[in-house]
Amino acid sequence: MKVTAPAAERNKAPILSMLRRALPAAGTVLEVAGGSGQHAAFFAEHLPHLTWQASEQPGELASLQAWREECGAPNLPPPLALDINQNPWPVDRADAVVCINAVHIIPWPAVQNLVRNGARLLAPGAVFFLYGPFRYRNRVLEPSNESFDTWLRRRDPRSGLRELESVDALMEENGLCLAADEAMPASNRSVWWRKI
């Protein structure tokens, strides 16, 4: 069953503009937590020089597959069942890892596993790209993000907006160096790191 997420529809074009800057000229991109599949179909269509390997939790691949079938892009293989918390991941390597709107939803240990396993797949110079809302230690949180963070924590106390400084430290521990941190619409960020 194909799911359409309004937020994914709104943010796909702005994210694409950042991906064009961040991603390599060729290779395979692993998208972790691909959600509905809208992003995978859109990015595969607009980035034909890259193989876009979308993934999602086991049992949650139907919408990704439906979007893939509708899109028909030859660079969009069948979605991969990937549980962020499993070790090891069912992937040997990637030329980039992309994760959109997930780190504020999953618990911190899952964020740690995401970074640890994602980093292992990357060769030096490869990119780890995150998109979503973040908080910063020395900045006041935007009112919309403050409300969103409160809602997330009420729904699940293990979730909530992550401090970018904490995520950056985690990336650094796993051999990645901050390359860019760009403001996006609706108080989101596109942030990417390169493997050292």
C-alpha positions in Angstrom: 0.0 0.0 0.0 1.4 3.3 -1.1 1.5 6.0 1.7 1.9 9.7 1.0 3.4 11.8 3.8 2.7 15.5 3.4 6.0 16.5 5.1 8.0 14.3 2.6 6.1 16.0 -0.3 7.0 19.5 1.1 10.7 18.8 1.9 11.8 16.6 -1.0 12.9 19.4 -3.3 14.8 21.4 -0.7 16.6 18.2 0.5 17.4 17.3 -3.1 19.2 20.7 -3.5 21.4 19.8 -0.5 22.0 16.2 -1.7 23.3 17.5 -5.0 26.0 19.3 -3.1 26.8 16.5 -0.6 26.6 13.3 -2.5 29.3 11.7 -4.8 29.2 11.7 -8.6 28.6 7.9 -8.7 28.0 5.0 -6.4 25.3 3.6 -4.0 23.5 5.7 -1.4 22.0 3.8 1.5 18.9 5.5 2.8 18.1 4.4 6.3 14.6 4.7 7.6 13.1 5.4 4.2 9.6 5.8 5.5 6.9 6.1 2.8 9.3 5.8 -0.1 8.4 9.2 -1.6 12.0 10.5 -1.1 13.5 7.3 -2.6 11.4 7.6 -5.7 12.0 11.3 -6.1 15.8 11.2 -5.4 16.4 8.2 -7.7 14.6 10.0 -10.5 16.5 13.2 -10.0 19.9 11.6 -9.2 20.2 9.0 -12.0 24.0 8.7 -11.6 23.4 7.1 -8.1 21.9 3.8 -7.1 19.4 4.7 -4.4 19.1 1.8 -1.9 16.2 2.6 0.4 15.6 0.6 3.6 13.1 0.4 6.4 12.3 -1.8 9.3 11.3 -5.4 8.5 7.6 -5.6 7.8 7.5 -1.9 6.8 8.5 -2.1 3.1 5.1 -2.1 1.3 4.9 1.6 0.7 8.6 1.8 -0.4 7.9 -1.0 -2.9 4.8 0.7 -4.2 6.6 4.0 -4.8 9.4 2.1 -6.4 7.0 0.3 -8.8 5.3 3.5 -9.7 8.6 5.4 -10.2 10.2 2.7 -12.4 13.6 4.2 -12.0 16.3 1.7 -13.0 18.6 3.0 -10.2 16.1 2.2 -7.5 16.5 -1.5 -6.4 14.0 -3.3 -4.2 13.9 -1.9 -0.7 16.0 -3.5 2.0 14.8 -4.7 5.4 17.1 -3.0 7.8 16.5 -2.7 11.6 18.7 0.2 12.8 19.2 -1.8 16.1 20.4 -5.0 14.5 24.1 -5.9 14.4 25.6 -6.2 11.9 23.5 -4.5 9.2 22.7 -6.6 6.0 24.9 -4.2 3.9 28.7 -4.5 3.2 29.4 -1.0 1.9 27.9 2.3 0.7 29.2 5.4 -1.0 26.9 7.5 1.2 24.5 7.1 4.0 21.3 9.3 4.2 18.8 9.4 7.1 15.9 11.8 6.9 13.7 12.8 9.9 14.6 9.9 12.1 17.2 10.8 14.8 14.6 12.8 16.8 12.2 9.9 16.7 14.4 6.9 17.6 15.9 6.4 21.0 19.5 7.6 21.6 21.0 4.1 21.6 19.5 3.6 18.2 21.1 6.9 17.0 24.4 5.5 18.3 23.8 2.3 16.4 22.8 4.2 13.3 26.1 6.2 13.3 28.3 3.3 14.3 27.0 0.9 11.6 26.6 3.6 9.0 30.2 4.8 9.5 31.5 1.3 9.0 30.1 1.1 5.5 31.9 4.3 4.3 35.3 4.7 2.7 37.4 7.8 3.4 35.7 10.9 1.9 32.2 9.3 1.8 29.3 11.2 3.2 26.9 10.6 6.1 23.9 13.0 5.6 21.2 13.8 8.2 18.1 15.9 7.7 15.7 17.1 10.4 15.3 19.4 13.4 18.1 19.8 15.9 18.8 21.8 19.0 22.0 23.6 19.8 23.6 24.2 23.2 24.0 27.9 22.9 20.9 28.8 20.8 17.3 29.3 21.8 15.1 26.6 20.2 12.6 27.9 17.6 9.0 28.0 19.0 7.8 25.5 16.4 10.6 23.1 17.3 10.1 23.6 21.0 6.5 22.5 20.6 7.5 19.6 18.4 10.1 18.5 20.9 7.5 18.6 23.8 5.1 16.6 21.7 7.7 14.0 20.8 8.8 13.6 24.5 5.2 13.2 25.7 4.6 10.5 23.0 7.9 8.7 23.8 10.3 10.0 26.5 13.1 8.4 24.6 12.7 10.6 21.6 13.1 14.3 21.1 15.3 16.8 19.2 19.0 15.9 19.5 21.7 18.3 20.3 23.7 18.7 17.2 26.9 18.9 19.3 26.2 15.5 20.7 25.5 14.0 17.3 28.7 15.6 16.0 30.7 14.1 18.9 29.2 10.7 18.1 30.1 11.1 14.4 33.7 12.1 15.4 34.0 9.1 17.6 33.2 7.0 14.5 35.7 8.6 12.2 33.6 11.3 10.6 34.2 15.1 10.3 31.5 17.7 10.0 31.4 19.1 6.5 28.3 21.3 6.4 25.4 22.4 8.5 22.7 24.2 6.4 19.5 25.8 7.5 16.4 24.4 5.7 12.7 25.4 5.6 10.4 24.8 8.6 13.4 25.1 11.1 15.1 21.9 9.8 18.7 21.4 9.0 20.7 19.5 6.4 23.9 18.3 8.1 26.6 16.1 6.6 29.9 14.6 7.7 32.8 13.0 5.7 34.6 9.9 6.7 38.2 10.6 7.5 
